[in-house]
Amino acid sequence: MASAADFSQQDFDYIIIGGGTTGLALASILSTNASVRVGVIEAGLRKDDEMILVPGMIGKAVGNPEYDWNFVTKPQPFAQNREMPIPRGKVLGGTSALNYMAYCRGSELEHNDWEKLGIKGWNWNTISDAIKSAEAWSPPTRHAKAHHADNVAKNHGRYGYVKTAAYSYYYDLVLPFFATMNKLGVVTNQSEASGDVIGIWTYTASIDPQTNTRCYSTNAYYDRVSNRPNIVVLTGAQASKVIFRQTSSSDLQATAVEYHKGGRTYKVPVHREVIISTGALQTPQLLELSGIGNPDLLRRLNIPLKIDLPGVGENLQDHLTVSMGAELKGSHETTDDLSSETFAQRRLEQYRLSRTGMLSSTLSTLVFIPSSSFIPPDKMQSILSTMDEALKLPQIQNSPWKKWYDVQRAWLENDGIAQLEVILFPSYTHVGCTNEKAKHYMISVFLQHAWSRGHVHATSTSVLDSPEIDLAILDSLGNIDMMMFLEAVKYAFKIMETGALGDLTAEIIEPKPSWSDDELMNYIRSNVGSAFHPIGGLCNLKAENLSYASYPSKGTASMLPRSANGVVDNELKVKFNLEYNCLRDELTYFLQVYGTTNLRVADASIFPIVSLKVVTLHILLQVILALGNSSSSHALWGGS
């Protein structure tokens, strides 16, 4: 790693802004070409300590400014005007150092529908192959198989970078949870990695099974190449803008990156490409500070306009969640126990000595179900009728997003598409608990396809000022998000009262099954929050023949046509060409920003529509390779 001054004096073919989940992986792969030099600018520091590496310490680093950006939304009017925290990793490795380590595929049906939106090549086969290419899977142990771990080898990769396995420890509530869901008609899914995610299943984690420690971008990718002379990582420095020059074709060429460290400003030149990989919340801000975005916003901030791209920062989406708690009967080992300093120290000593026990694992079990599984038919019909009326509004019918709404509307009635995720957390803290020995659990419900669309934008000319983040929580067409949450909470009551889990439940604490719909909706407004999966806000993948309309776009830097408020094309580069029927060399402009010749975006800001949990974003570089074949690989890696 270099000093800030030394870094500015070096010659780089590629500069990657953001040494996080995708950026660090991409830099590491680029460095395999010994003829190119790669520089990485990362705001955080390297933190290989137990708060990152120990699975059971997940959450310890959240809120700590040495690890977390500590972003919060602006007050949300439909959620009691609350500000919502959105943790993002401010360390080398990014949020892959803080997340729940779930190495989950998305849905085959959902990914294939991306192509219906005109986003060519980003289908299930491509994405599945990319995930397998990144994965180094180990089969589950006998104990893990007894807890329904995925043991279908054909659905996994064996020779990639990211080590994956099922956990070795399971809480005693796992099997009762399976039994209860089965009794409610939810099947046990033995391999969600197949692309069919419906059912209850045990997830595969990004964990090294030999050491039972987190596997993330830093140790999976960077540590393999850190001794190479052609890759240089600068930590503790924050990029503040990309500097351009005009070309003869009217497009802009990125020539340098400005960054701050220690109160000083530096500039480093680049010969080939700049790749922004700072995530759905910060990539839009950096583009705007570089003069790319909505002219009205840039004018208000006194930022000179370089490229008119009004889609920058729009279409911010997230999974939304509401949680409810219960007290257990009898004796159970839950994470409530870790509130005892003596117990916590014993478990930490066990983990350090043998890499076993509670701290070797996190939660392990996920449920994904379609709307028909948790919404009664009469309620569903009412929701659909209200939604269909809202979709007839002129601003929807005439918007460039009509295709997107049509796809999302069709998903509501598709039993192969999950609309709800349910997670049981073996812990719950509540005011008024008088039983010191009481054990608890929490059921959290997550809307997989919320209809609300927000934005994220720069608030000043300084990158040191946090962006304005507005998730527009519960502000949805036909109030559909609230209606679906209401049914999801009622379904969670059924889970807590049914079968093996119901037999273990002493009391549902809050909310209560006896509450009226109005009381439950007020609870939802007071407790709904982000599930910390923001996407979009930049540029959408390229689609075809969409006319511009003044309507919020999906994806804060969405991968869509420029005429549909897209920011990057589906080959990942920001582009300026408005003639979408006469495409340029598609492989040359992979994920390129419109209006530029050599600025790319590679992070979750490009995703055009919120989907089921997608495996950590180092698969983006594998998708690039899969889509590019030989010519795009040459274009991206700098071959002749």
Secondary structure, DSSP 8 states (H G I E B T S, - for coil): ---HHHHHTS-EEEEEE--STTHHHHHHHHTTSTTS-EEEEESSB---SHHHH-GGGTTSSTT-TTTB--EE---BGGGTTB--EE--B-BTTGGGGTS--B-----HHHHHHHHHTT-TT-SHHHHHHHHHHHEEE----HHHHHTTB---GGGS-SSSSEEEB--S---TTHHHHHHHHHHTT--B-S-GGGS---EEEE--BSEETTTTEE--HIIIIIHHHTT-TTEEEEES-EEEEEEEEE-TTS-EEEEEEEEEETTEEEEEEEEEEEEE-S-TTTHHHHHHHTTEE-HHHHHHTT---SEE-TTTTEEEB--EEEEEEEEESS----GGGGGSHHHHHHHHHHHHHHS-SGGG----EEEEE-HHHHS-HHHHHHHHHHHHHHHTSHHHHTSTTHHHHHHHHHHTT-TTS--EEEEEES----TT---TT--EEEEEEEESS----EEEE--SS-TTS--EEE--TT--GGGHHHHHHHHHHHHHHHHHHSHHHHHHEEEEEES-TT--HHHHHHHHHHH-EE-S--B-SS-B---SS----SS--SSTT-BS-GGGT-SB-TTEEEE----TTS---TTTTSEEEEEEEEEEE-SGGG-SS--S----TTHHHHHHHHHHHHHHHHHHHT--
